[in-house]
Amino acid sequence: MTTSNGTLTAKKHKTITIVRTLNLPLETVWKAWTDHESFKKWWGPKEYTCSNSAIDFKVGGKYLNSMKAVDGTEIWSTGTYTEIVPQQKIVYTDSFADSEGNIVPSSYYKMPEMPMELVVTLTFEAMGDKTNMVMESTGVPAEIGDECIKGWQSSFDKLESNVK
């Protein structure tokens, strides 16, 4: 699935790619992904807040973040950073989790069946005072791909608006 600043398309395979040019400098976008306080300002679609974020940003380090819905429901995710190239690339695993960081199936949150672990690759390129960011998520079921793209795009809208 590919999107470029809002154009959504679906393919049958289980990889989502989002290309987004953000009106923020590279240093700001990088910090939004790597610093828990910056991360909390934007994580989750527009109807969610990020109430908890713990980021141990190093290869082998883990994160544990939550998205909180208007009704108070929290959805937790965890993973491990597997590759970091400063201000160029981040690769990490992504799984649903409980509040303690234990990996749980998507059914724990009454969501459609998902793999227990996805792999997310982010690349960043400075373009003057803007940043070109490419996000690729491998393992997303094709039938919910468009919904995932919309959620990511909504999160990236918040990143652009809320992080300075």
RODRENFI-862459 format. One record per residue: x, y, z of N, C-alpha, C in turn; residue number from 1; residue in one letter. Coordinates in steps of 0.1 Angstrom, whole numbers, padded with zeros to 4 digits, always signed. Layout:
<lumpas>
LUMPA nx ny nz cax cay caz cx cy cz mimi kolnu
LUMPA X Y Z X Y Z X Y Z NUM A $
...
</lumpas>
This chain:
<lumpas>
LUMPA nx ny nz cax cay caz cx cy cz mimi kolnu
LUMPA +0008 -0012 +0000 +0000 +0000 +0000 +0009 +0012 +0000 1 M $
LUMPA +0006 +0022 -0008 +0014 +0033 -0009 +0005 +0046 -0008 2 T $
LUMPA +0011 +0056 -0001 +0004 +0068 -0001 +0014 +0079 -0002 3 T $
LUMPA +0011 +0090 -0008 +0019 +0102 -0009 +0011 +0114 -0005 4 S $
LUMPA +0013 +0118 +0008 +0006 +0130 +0013 -0009 +0129 +0011 5 N $
LUMPA -0014 +0117 +0014 -0029 +0116 +0015 -0036 +0108 +0004 6 G $
LUMPA -0029 +0104 -0006 -0035 +0095 -0016 -0033 +0081 -0012 7 T $
LUMPA -0045 +0074 -0010 -0045 +0060 -0005 -0047 +0050 -0016 8 L $
LUMPA -0039 +0040 -0016 -0041 +0029 -0025 -0038 +0016 -0018 9 T $
LUMPA -0044 +0005 -0022 -0042 -0008 -0015 -0037 -0018 -0025 10 A $
LUMPA -0028 -0026 -0021 -0023 -0037 -0028 -0026 -0050 -0020 11 K $
LUMPA -0025 -0061 -0026 -0028 -0073 -0019 -0017 -0078 -0009 12 K $
LUMPA -0005 -0074 -0011 +0005 -0078 -0002 +0004 -0071 +0012 13 H $
LUMPA +0013 -0075 +0021 +0011 -0070 +0035 +0022 -0060 +0039 14 K $
LUMPA +0025 -0051 +0030 +0034 -0040 +0033 +0028 -0027 +0031 15 T $
LUMPA +0029 -0018 +0040 +0024 -0004 +0038 +0036 +0005 +0037 16 I $
LUMPA +0035 +0014 +0027 +0046 +0024 +0026 +0039 +0038 +0025 17 T $
LUMPA +0043 +0046 +0034 +0038 +0060 +0034 +0050 +0069 +0032 18 I $
LUMPA +0049 +0078 +0022 +0059 +0088 +0019 +0053 +0101 +0023 19 V $
LUMPA +0060 +0109 +0031 +0054 +0121 +0036 +0065 +0132 +0037 20 R $
LUMPA +0062 +0143 +0032 +0071 +0155 +0034 +0065 +0163 +0045 21 T $
LUMPA +0073 +0164 +0055 +0068 +0172 +0067 +0074 +0186 +0067 22 L $
LUMPA +0066 +0195 +0071 +0071 +0209 +0071 +0078 +0212 +0085 23 N $
LUMPA +0087 +0203 +0087 +0096 +0204 +0100 +0110 +0200 +0096 24 L $
LUMPA +0120 +0206 +0103 +0134 +0202 +0100 +0137 +0188 +0105 25 P $
LUMPA +0147 +0182 +0099 +0150 +0168 +0102 +0153 +0166 +0117 26 L $
LUMPA +0159 +0175 +0124 +0162 +0174 +0138 +0150 +0173 +0146 27 E $
LUMPA +0139 +0180 +0142 +0127 +0180 +0149 +0119 +0167 +0147 28 T $
LUMPA +0119 +0162 +0135 +0112 +0150 +0132 +0120 +0138 +0139 29 V $
LUMPA +0133 +0138 +0138 +0141 +0128 +0145 +0137 +0127 +0160 30 W $
LUMPA +0137 +0139 +0166 +0134 +0140 +0180 +0120 +0135 +0183 31 K $
LUMPA +0111 +0137 +0174 +0097 +0133 +0176 +0096 +0118 +0177 32 A $
LUMPA +0105 +0110 +0170 +0105 +0096 +0171 +0114 +0090 +0182 33 W $
LUMPA +0123 +0098 +0187 +0133 +0092 +0196 +0132 +0097 +0211 34 T $
LUMPA +0125 +0108 +0213 +0124 +0114 +0227 +0110 +0112 +0232 35 D $
LUMPA +0108 +0105 +0243 +0095 +0102 +0248 +0085 +0114 +0250 36 H $
LUMPA +0091 +0125 +0254 +0082 +0137 +0256 +0077 +0143 +0243 37 E $
LUMPA +0086 +0143 +0233 +0082 +0147 +0219 +0072 +0137 +0213 38 S $
LUMPA +0075 +0124 +0215 +0066 +0114 +0210 +0052 +0115 +0215 39 F $
LUMPA +0051 +0118 +0228 +0037 +0119 +0234 +0029 +0130 +0228 40 K $
LUMPA +0035 +0140 +0222 +0027 +0151 +0216 +0020 +0147 +0203 41 K $
LUMPA +0023 +0136 +0197 +0017 +0132 +0184 +0013 +0118 +0182 42 W $
LUMPA +0017 +0109 +0190 +0014 +0095 +0188 -0001 +0091 +0188 43 W $
LUMPA -0005 +0085 +0178 -0019 +0080 +0177 -0027 +0089 +0168 44 G $
LUMPA -0038 +0083 +0162 -0047 +0091 +0154 -0053 +0103 +0161 45 P $
LUMPA -0059 +0112 +0154 -0064 +0125 +0160 -0073 +0123 +0172 46 K $
LUMPA -0081 +0112 +0173 -0090 +0110 +0184 -0083 +0103 +0196 47 E $
LUMPA -0070 +0101 +0195 -0063 +0095 +0206 -0052 +0105 +0212 48 Y $
LUMPA -0049 +0102 +0224 -0037 +0109 +0230 -0027 +0098 +0234 49 T $
LUMPA -0015 +0102 +0236 -0005 +0093 +0241 -0002 +0096 +0256 50 C $
LUMPA -0007 +0088 +0264 -0006 +0091 +0279 +0006 +0085 +0285 51 S $
LUMPA +0012 +0075 +0278 +0024 +0069 +0284 +0034 +0066 +0272 52 N $
LUMPA +0047 +0069 +0275 +0057 +0066 +0265 +0070 +0064 +0272 53 S $
LUMPA +0076 +0053 +0269 +0090 +0050 +0274 +0098 +0045 +0262 54 A $
LUMPA +0109 +0052 +0260 +0117 +0049 +0248 +0131 +0048 +0253 55 I $
LUMPA +0137 +0036 +0251 +0151 +0033 +0253 +0158 +0032 +0239 56 D $
LUMPA +0161 +0044 +0234 +0165 +0045 +0220 +0179 +0042 +0217 57 F $
LUMPA +0181 +0029 +0215 +0194 +0023 +0211 +0191 +0010 +0205 58 K $
LUMPA +0201 +0005 +0197 +0199 -0009 +0191 +0198 -0019 +0203 59 V $
LUMPA +0187 -0026 +0202 +0184 -0036 +0213 +0175 -0030 +0224 60 G $
LUMPA +0174 -0017 +0224 +0165 -0010 +0233 +0150 -0012 +0230 61 G $
LUMPA +0142 -0011 +0240 +0128 -0013 +0238 +0120 +0000 +0240 62 K $
LUMPA +0108 +0000 +0235 +0098 +0011 +0238 +0085 +0004 +0243 63 Y $
LUMPA +0077 +0012 +0250 +0064 +0009 +0254 +0056 +0021 +0254 64 L $
LUMPA +0046 +0022 +0245 +0038 +0034 +0244 +0023 +0030 +0244 65 N $
LUMPA +0015 +0040 +0248 +0000 +0038 +0247 -0007 +0049 +0240 66 S $
LUMPA -0018 +0045 +0234 -0027 +0054 +0228 -0040 +0054 +0236 67 M $
LUMPA -0045 +0065 +0240 -0057 +0066 +0248 -0069 +0072 +0241 68 K $
LUMPA -0080 +0064 +0239 -0091 +0069 +0232 -0100 +0078 +0241 69 A $
LUMPA -0109 +0085 +0235 -0118 +0095 +0242 -0125 +0088 +0254 70 V $
LUMPA -0129 +0075 +0252 -0136 +0068 +0262 -0127 +0062 +0273 71 D $
LUMPA -0114 +0065 +0272 -0105 +0060 +0282 -0097 +0047 +0279 72 G $
LUMPA -0102 +0040 +0269 -0095 +0028 +0265 -0081 +0031 +0261 73 T $
LUMPA -0071 +0023 +0266 -0058 +0024 +0262 -0053 +0012 +0253 74 E $
LUMPA -0046 +0015 +0243 -0040 +0005 +0235 -0025 +0006 +0236 75 I $
LUMPA -0018 -0004 +0240 -0004 -0004 +0242 +0004 -0011 +0231 76 W $
LUMPA +0016 -0006 +0228 +0024 -0013 +0218 +0039 -0013 +0224 77 S $
LUMPA +0046 -0023 +0219 +0060 -0024 +0224 +0068 -0030 +0212 78 T $
LUMPA +0081 -0028 +0213 +0090 -0034 +0203 +0104 -0031 +0207 79 G $
LUMPA +0113 -0035 +0198 +0127 -0034 +0200 +0134 -0027 +0188 80 T $
LUMPA +0143 -0018 +0190 +0150 -0011 +0179 +0161 -0021 +0174 81 Y $
LUMPA +0161 -0023 +0161 +0170 -0033 +0155 +0181 -0026 +0147 82 T $
LUMPA +0178 -0014 +0142 +0188 -0007 +0134 +0186 +0008 +0136 83 E $
LUMPA +0196 +0016 +0139 +0196 +0030 +0140 +0207 +0036 +0132 84 I $
LUMPA +0205 +0045 +0123 +0215 +0053 +0116 +0210 +0067 +0119 85 V $
LUMPA +0218 +0074 +0128 +0214 +0087 +0133 +0209 +0097 +0122 86 P $
LUMPA +0197 +0102 +0124 +0190 +0111 +0115 +0188 +0107 +0100 87 Q $
LUMPA +0189 +0093 +0099 +0187 +0087 +0086 +0177 +0075 +0086 88 Q $
LUMPA +0178 +0067 +0096 +0170 +0054 +0095 +0168 +0049 +0109 89 K $
LUMPA +0156 +0044 +0111 +0152 +0036 +0123 +0144 +0024 +0119 90 I $
LUMPA +0148 +0012 +0124 +0141 +0000 +0121 +0138 -0006 +0135 91 V $
LUMPA +0125 -0010 +0137 +0120 -0015 +0149 +0109 -0025 +0147 92 Y $
LUMPA +0108 -0034 +0157 +0097 -0043 +0157 +0085 -0037 +0164 93 T $
LUMPA +0073 -0041 +0161 +0061 -0035 +0167 +0051 -0045 +0170 94 D $
LUMPA +0046 -0046 +0182 +0037 -0056 +0187 +0026 -0049 +0196 95 S $
LUMPA +0014 -0054 +0196 +0005 -0050 +0207 +0010 -0055 +0220 96 F $
LUMPA +0007 -0048 +0231 +0012 -0052 +0244 +0002 -0048 +0254 97 A $
LUMPA +0004 -0054 +0266 -0004 -0049 +0278 +0004 -0038 +0284 98 D $
LUMPA -0001 -0033 +0295 +0005 -0021 +0301 +0018 -0024 +0308 99 S $
LUMPA +0021 -0037 +0309 +0034 -0041 +0315 +0044 -0044 +0304 100 E $
LUMPA +0040 -0043 +0291 +0050 -0045 +0280 +0050 -0060 +0275 101 G $
LUMPA +0041 -0068 +0280 +0040 -0082 +0275 +0033 -0082 +0262 102 N $
LUMPA +0038 -0089 +0252 +0032 -0089 +0239 +0019 -0097 +0240 103 I $
LUMPA +0009 -0091 +0234 -0005 -0098 +0234 -0010 -0098 +0219 104 V $
LUMPA -0019 -0107 +0216 -0025 -0107 +0203 -0034 -0095 +0201 105 P $
LUMPA -0037 -0092 +0188 -0046 -0081 +0185 -0060 -0083 +0191 106 S $
LUMPA -0064 -0096 +0193 -0077 -0099 +0198 -0078 -0093 +0213 107 S $
LUMPA -0067 -0091 +0219 -0067 -0086 +0233 -0074 -0072 +0233 108 Y $
LUMPA -0073 -0065 +0221 -0080 -0052 +0220 -0092 -0053 +0211 109 Y $
LUMPA -0097 -0065 +0209 -0109 -0067 +0200 -0107 -0062 +0186 110 K $
LUMPA -0095 -0064 +0181 -0091 -0059 +0167 -0090 -0071 +0158 111 M $
LUMPA -0090 -0069 +0145 -0088 -0080 +0136 -0075 -0087 +0138 112 P $
LUMPA -0074 -0100 +0134 -0062 -0107 +0136 -0050 -0101 +0129 113 E $
LUMPA -0039 -0099 +0136 -0027 -0093 +0131 -0015 -0103 +0135 114 M $
LUMPA -0004 -0102 +0128 +0007 -0109 +0132 +0012 -0104 +0146 115 P $
LUMPA +0018 -0113 +0154 +0023 -0109 +0167 +0033 -0098 +0166 116 M $
LUMPA +0041 -0097 +0155 +0051 -0087 +0154 +0052 -0082 +0139 117 E $
LUMPA +0052 -0069 +0138 +0054 -0062 +0125 +0069 -0057 +0126 118 L $
LUMPA +0074 -0053 +0114 +0087 -0046 +0113 +0084 -0033 +0106 119 V $
LUMPA +0089 -0022 +0113 +0087 -0009 +0108 +0101 -0003 +0104 120 V $
LUMPA +0102 +0002 +0092 +0114 +0009 +0088 +0111 +0023 +0084 121 T $
LUMPA +0118 +0033 +0091 +0116 +0047 +0088 +0129 +0052 +0082 122 L $
LUMPA +0128 +0060 +0071 +0140 +0067 +0066 +0136 +0082 +0065 123 T $
LUMPA +0147 +0090 +0067 +0145 +0104 +0068 +0155 +0111 +0059 124 F $
LUMPA +0151 +0122 +0052 +0160 +0130 +0044 +0157 +0144 +0046 125 E $
LUMPA +0167 +0152 +0049 +0165 +0167 +0050 +0163 +0173 +0037 126 A $
LUMPA +0153 +0182 +0036 +0150 +0189 +0023 +0149 +0204 +0027 127 M $
LUMPA +0160 +0210 +0030 +0160 +0224 +0035 +0154 +0224 +0049 128 G $
LUMPA +0143 +0231 +0051 +0137 +0232 +0064 +0125 +0222 +0065 129 D $
LUMPA +0124 +0212 +0055 +0114 +0202 +0055 +0121 +0188 +0057 130 K $
LUMPA +0114 +0178 +0059 +0119 +0164 +0060 +0111 +0155 +0052 131 T $
LUMPA +0117 +0147 +0043 +0110 +0137 +0036 +0112 +0124 +0045 132 N $
LUMPA +0100 +0118 +0049 +0100 +0107 +0057 +0093 +0095 +0050 133 M $
LUMPA +0099 +0084 +0050 +0093 +0072 +0044 +0091 +0062 +0055 134 V $
LUMPA +0079 +0057 +0057 +0076 +0047 +0067 +0071 +0034 +0059 135 M $
LUMPA +0077 +0023 +0062 +0073 +0010 +0057 +0070 +0001 +0068 136 E $
LUMPA +0058 -0005 +0068 +0054 -0014 +0078 +0051 -0028 +0072 137 S $
LUMPA +0058 -0038 +0076 +0057 -0051 +0069 +0049 -0060 +0079 138 T $
LUMPA +0039 -0067 +0073 +0031 -0077 +0081 +0017 -0073 +0083 139 G $
LUMPA +0012 -0061 +0078 -0001 -0057 +0080 -0011 -0065 +0071 140 V $
LUMPA -0021 -0071 +0076 -0031 -0078 +0067 -0037 -0068 +0057 141 P $
LUMPA -0038 -0073 +0045 -0043 -0064 +0034 -0056 -0058 +0036 142 A $
LUMPA -0065 -0066 +0043 -0079 -0062 +0045 -0080 -0050 +0055 143 E $
LUMPA -0070 -0047 +0063 -0071 -0035 +0071 -0060 -0025 +0068 144 I $
LUMPA -0053 -0027 +0057 -0042 -0018 +0053 -0047 -0004 +0051 145 G $
LUMPA -0058 -0001 +0044 -0062 +0013 +0042 -0066 +0019 +0056 146 D $
LUMPA -0071 +0012 +0065 -0075 +0017 +0078 -0062 +0021 +0086 147 E $
LUMPA -0052 +0012 +0084 -0039 +0015 +0091 -0032 +0028 +0085 148 C $
LUMPA -0033 +0029 +0072 -0027 +0041 +0065 -0034 +0053 +0070 149 I $
LUMPA -0047 +0053 +0071 -0055 +0065 +0076 -0050 +0068 +0090 150 K $
LUMPA -0048 +0058 +0099 -0044 +0061 +0112 -0030 +0067 +0113 151 G $
LUMPA -0021 +0061 +0105 -0007 +0067 +0104 -0008 +0081 +0099 152 W $
LUMPA -0015 +0084 +0088 -0015 +0097 +0083 -0021 +0107 +0093 153 Q $
LUMPA -0031 +0103 +0101 -0037 +0112 +0111 -0026 +0114 +0122 154 S $
LUMPA -0018 +0104 +0125 -0007 +0106 +0135 +0003 +0116 +0129 155 S $
LUMPA +0007 +0114 +0117 +0017 +0123 +0111 +0011 +0137 +0109 156 F $
LUMPA -0002 +0139 +0108 -0007 +0152 +0108 -0005 +0159 +0122 157 D $
LUMPA -0007 +0151 +0132 -0005 +0156 +0146 +0010 +0159 +0148 158 K $
LUMPA +0019 +0150 +0143 +0033 +0153 +0144 +0036 +0167 +0138 159 L $
LUMPA +0031 +0169 +0126 +0034 +0182 +0119 +0028 +0194 +0127 160 E $
LUMPA +0017 +0192 +0133 +0010 +0203 +0140 +0015 +0205 +0154 161 S $
LUMPA +0018 +0194 +0161 +0021 +0195 +0176 +0035 +0195 +0180 162 N $
LUMPA +0044 +0191 +0171 +0058 +0191 +0175 +0066 +0202 +0169 163 V $
LUMPA +0073 +0210 +0177 +0081 +0221 +0172 +0095 +0221 +0176 164 K $
</lumpas>
